[in-house]
């Protein structure tokens, strides 16, 4: 029991560091949106996503304490598999549906085409 | 025949018994933690699919309201901080538990559940507001996927809060027994995991939604 408490691996310092990083990584994206700081929307979205991903990694490291050593590496293995599946599901569906939308004829053109059929 | 019948359960019991003894206690516990972790990963896949659904449908407004008309980013910032504070206070509870300080553990867990309740209250306010102005899940594909994703996260936080209250009762009744410590550690993973999912929600749904 004390063994797994050690395995949890958090100290006061590490929690506070994780919390501080999270506060900064939360405030910057909200500041970008509320303060209208970045003119280019695409850049603003990219910055928000990068900061979000960074904060997720901060949480995984400082709050969830995932390391290579815990559970003989099984924790990292299952996390890696989950991430792989997530990338396939997310990137796959967004890519496929975007292509579908791009290649579909707009509705009004379809109606026109049906009207002009001989 | 009758003899073997009575003997078998006995033998079975004897074989099972050492697993509950002190020797195997640690092994047993790590098994629970890993199992719970794998449950969290499956939960992560559920959220991943909901994120993908939102990513695909999130811009089909069906001539209805768009995110910029609906979301109050300042309130979302407050809700985000409520969850973030609850994460760090849960961390403090775990640290107190490692020092065998029951009172400290209970205190920080109560603070955690209060922050969780604050988050739920803000989310309830937002949902009732959206409902009153007609932005229901039936209005558009964007709102269907929005309510499904954010509502599922909210239900998880609600479940976590109920679990936390039950755990506080258990701690009050039995103190820091090995079972209760294990439960505190499992809920700790669950609670931090929910905060992690919320990062995805506010980045993708709220901030990006308002910008685009």
Boltz contact constraints between the chains, C-beta under 6 A:
constraints:
  - contact:
      token1: [A, 1]
      token2: [B, 178]
      max_distance: 6.0
  - contact:
      token1: [A, 1]
      token2: [B, 181]
      max_distance: 6.0
  - contact:
      token1: [A, 3]
      token2: [B, 26]
      max_distance: 6.0
  - contact:
      token1: [A, 4]
      token2: [B, 29]
      max_distance: 6.0
  - contact:
      token1: [A, 4]
      token2: [B, 30]
      max_distance: 6.0
  - contact:
      token1: [A, 5]
      token2: [B, 98]
      max_distance: 6.0
  - contact:
      token1: [A, 12]
      token2: [B, 95]
      max_distance: 6.0
  - contact:
      token1: [A, 15]
      token2: [B, 91]
      max_distance: 6.0
  - contact:
      token1: [A, 19]
      token2: [B, 88]
      max_distance: 6.0
  - contact:
      token1: [A, 22]
      token2: [B, 84]
      max_distance: 6.0
  - contact:
      token1: [A, 26]
      token2: [B, 80]
      max_distance: 6.0
  - contact:
      token1: [A, 29]
      token2: [B, 207]
      max_distance: 6.0
  - contact:
      token1: [A, 30]
      token2: [B, 77]
      max_distance: 6.0
  - contact:
      token1: [A, 33]
      token2: [B, 73]
      max_distance: 6.0
  - contact:
      token1: [A, 33]
      token2: [B, 207]
      max_distance: 6.0
  - contact:
      token1: [A, 33]
      token2: [B, 210]
      max_distance: 6.0
  - contact:
      token1: [A, 34]
      token2: [B, 73]
      max_distance: 6.0
  - contact:
      token1: [A, 41]
      token2: [B, 211]
      max_distance: 6.0
  - contact:
      token1: [A, 44]
      token2: [B, 211]
      max_distance: 6.0
  - contact:
      token1: [A, 45]
      token2: [B, 208]
      max_distance: 6.0
  - contact:
      token1: [A, 45]
      token2: [B, 211]
      max_distance: 6.0
  - contact:
      token1: [A, 48]
      token2: [B, 203]
      max_distance: 6.0
  - contact:
      token1: [A, 48]
      token2: [B, 207]
      max_distance: 6.0
  - contact:
      token1: [A, 52]
      token2: [B, 199]
      max_distance: 6.0
  - contact:
      token1: [A, 52]
      token2: [B, 203]
      max_distance: 6.0
  - contact:
      token1: [A, 55]
      token2: [B, 199]
      max_distance: 6.0
  - contact:
      token1: [A, 56]
      token2: [B, 196]
      max_distance: 6.0
  - contact:
      token1: [A, 56]
      token2: [B, 199]
      max_distance: 6.0
  - contact:
      token1: [A, 59]
      token2: [B, 196]
      max_distance: 6.0
  - contact:
      token1: [A, 63]
      token2: [B, 87]
      max_distance: 6.0
  - contact:
      token1: [A, 63]
      token2: [B, 192]
      max_distance: 6.0
  - contact:
      token1: [A, 64]
      token2: [B, 192]
      max_distance: 6.0
  - contact:
      token1: [A, 71]
      token2: [B, 34]
      max_distance: 6.0
  - contact:
      token1: [A, 74]
      token2: [B, 34]
      max_distance: 6.0
  - contact:
      token1: [A, 75]
      token2: [B, 37]
      max_distance: 6.0
  - contact:
      token1: [A, 78]
      token2: [B, 38]
      max_distance: 6.0
  - contact:
      token1: [A, 78]
      token2: [B, 41]
      max_distance: 6.0
  - contact:
      token1: [A, 82]
      token2: [B, 41]
      max_distance: 6.0
  - contact:
      token1: [A, 82]
      token2: [B, 44]
      max_distance: 6.0
  - contact:
      token1: [A, 86]
      token2: [B, 48]
      max_distance: 6.0
  - contact:
      token1: [A, 89]
      token2: [B, 48]
      max_distance: 6.0
  - contact:
      token1: [A, 89]
      token2: [B, 52]
      max_distance: 6.0
  - contact:
      token1: [A, 90]
      token2: [B, 52]
      max_distance: 6.0
  - contact:
      token1: [A, 93]
      token2: [B, 52]
      max_distance: 6.0
  - contact:
      token1: [A, 93]
      token2: [B, 56]
      max_distance: 6.0
  - contact:
      token1: [A, 94]
      token2: [B, 55]
      max_distance: 6.0
  - contact:
      token1: [A, 97]
      token2: [B, 56]
      max_distance: 6.0
